[in-house]
Amino acid sequence: MKALRNSIIATAATALFVFSLQVSRDHRYDQLRGDRPPGSYDYFHAATLGLEYEGLNRHMSPTVVPISGMSSGGFFRENLKASGQQPARQIGGVSIEFKMEGAAARLQVWMVFNDMRNPEWRKNKEQESLGSFLLCEGASARIDKLAQYGYEPFTIKAGLALNLM
């Protein structure tokens, strides 16, 4: 009986803690959301960061970082600008994993050596880290390690998703 009571108390405490985190996060974005109704497109995007890419061969649409969970994106090598030097190894492209950490976005950027057009490429990933970055609104990260592979660096900028869409 005592174990059951302790279990119930622990469950209730955990639920209260999780609820308080959500209330705190919602409160932090209330100023940004203004009169937008919960669940609306603007309400969601005001609460999240978006990522913009500069210095690529082709324009890439901004990426929205989800409020919870890990997500990923990326692009093929054709989107990168060659620097003129011959790369030592053929690359497939760049993969970016991202998630929110508080009010900032955590990015892990990878150079992928697999053919990313092959649907099975993720099964035997060959990749090397180009860096890990924590970007808050208005911050940017330059991916300088690309020069080692014969490509010009590009920049990832973080901004409110609502302003980027």
N, C-alpha and C positions, 0 to 999 in steps of 0.2 A: 504494500500500500504506500509506504514511504517513497519507494523508487518510482511509482506511478506519479505521485504528487510532484516529486522533483523533476520528472520528465515533462509534466504539464507546465510547470513553472519555467523550465528552460525553453520550451517551445514558445511560450507566450513572450518571454523576454527577447528571443530571437526575432519573432514576428514584430514586436514593438520597435526593435532596433532597425530592422529593414524598412519599416514604415517611416521611421524618423529620417532615415537617409533619403528616402524618396521625397518626403515633404521638404527637406532641406534643399534638394536639387530643384524641385519645382519652385520654391521660393526664390532661389538664385536667378531663375530665368523669368520671373514674373514681370520685371521691368521691360525685358526684351519682347515679351509676348504681347503686352498691352491688352487690348480688347479682343484678341484672337480667341475664338472658342476652342476648348480642348479637342484634340483629334483632328483639327483642321490642318491643311498643308502648311500654312504659315506658322501655326503654333509649334509643329514639330520642327521645322527648319530654324526657327528662332532659338531653339534649345540645343542645336547641334552645330558642330563646326563643319565647314566644307574645306576641301583642299583644291588649290589651283596649281597648275603646272606651267612653268615658263621656261623657255629655252629649248623646246622640242621642235622637231621638223614639222609636225602637224599639231593643230589645235586639239586639245583634249578637254572634254567637258569636265567641270568640277565634280569632285567626288564627295558625297555626304558621308560623314563618319557617324555610324549608328550610335544612339545613346547608350546601348548596352551590347555586349558581345563583340567578338572579333570579326572583322570583315577583311576582304582583300580585293585588290585590283592590280592593274599593271598595263603594260603595253609592249608591243613587238619592237624589235631592234630598228625597224624602219622609221619609228617615231623619234629615234635618237639621232643627233647630228654627229657624223663622223668627224674626228679631229684631223684626219690626214695620215696618221700613223697606222700601220697595219696591226690589228689586234692579234695577240698571240694565240687566241682561241676564239672560235666562232661562238657567238652568243645567240640566245633566243629572244631575250628581252629583259625587262625589269618587272619584278613583282613587288607589290607594296602591301603589307599587312598593317591594319590600323584598328585602333579601339580608343574609346574615351577613357581618360584617367582624370577624374574630377572635371575641371573645366578645360582640360587640354587634351590633345590627341597624341597618342603614342604611335609612332610609325616605325616599322622595321622594313628597310629597303634591301632588296636582294637582286643580284645579277643572276639571271637564269641562263644556264648553258643548254638546256633541253630545247627541242623544237616545240615552241608553245602553241603551234597550230595543230599538233597532234593531241587529240582529246585525252590520251593516256599519259601525257607528260608529267603529271603530278605523282604518278605511281613511283617513279624512280627519279626524284628531283635531284638535279645537279645544280647547286647554287652556291653563291658566296655573298656574305653580307657586305652591303655598301654603307651600312650605318643604322643606328637606332636614334630616333629623335623624339623629343617631347615638345610639341608646338601648341602654344596658347593662341588665342585670337590675335592676329596681326604679326605673328612670328613667321619666320621662314627658315628653310634648311636647304643648303646647296649640296648637291650630291657630287662632291669632288672626286671620289674614287673612280668615277667613270673614265677619267683620263687614263688610268692604268690599262683600260681595255680598248683604247683607241676611239673614245667618244667624248664629246664635250659635256661638261657638267650641266645639269638642269636644276631648277629651283622649285621647291614645293612650298606654297604659302598657305597659311591657315587663316580663315575668316569665318564669320557667321554664315552658315549655309543659306539663310534667308537672303543675304546680300549677294550671294554668288549665283543663285538660281535664276 
